[in-house]
Amino acid sequence: MERITKDEAITLENNKEYYVVEIVEQDEKRYLYLVKEEEADVIVAEEIIEGEEIIIETLDDIEKIKEIVKIVTERLNKN
């Protein structure tokens, strides 16, 4: 099984396609910074591995979302 990669396009349960702009690994978890260009929609989600299945679960924790967005913003500003 291949993990999700940066710049990959993925479709979520809402049948909308998002692009993986950045991946943040923290506390043995993998967070995805997802963008849907047409709607300027941004989502932070967690990649969860269960057996051979990859589950993408959007975050509801505002503090964790802010933390991940801050890390991604700092990375993007360095480039």
Phi, psi and omega in degrees: 000132179264137178285163178290142183240159177300144181074002178281146174264131178229152178251126180272177182301336179280008180063023176255141181269131179236154176254138178278107181277323183205154176235130179242123176257125185207132178052044179061022176238158181239119181252140181248131175261108188250140180229135172252105189299316186300329185248005184050042183262130179239135179227142170250128184225162176252136174270122182241130178259123175233102183066241179259009185252140174256125179246133177252115182244118180291145182276143175250343183287105184302319181295319178292321177299313179300318180298313180293318179299320179297315179298314181296316180299316178298318178297315182293327178289336178286336183274000000 
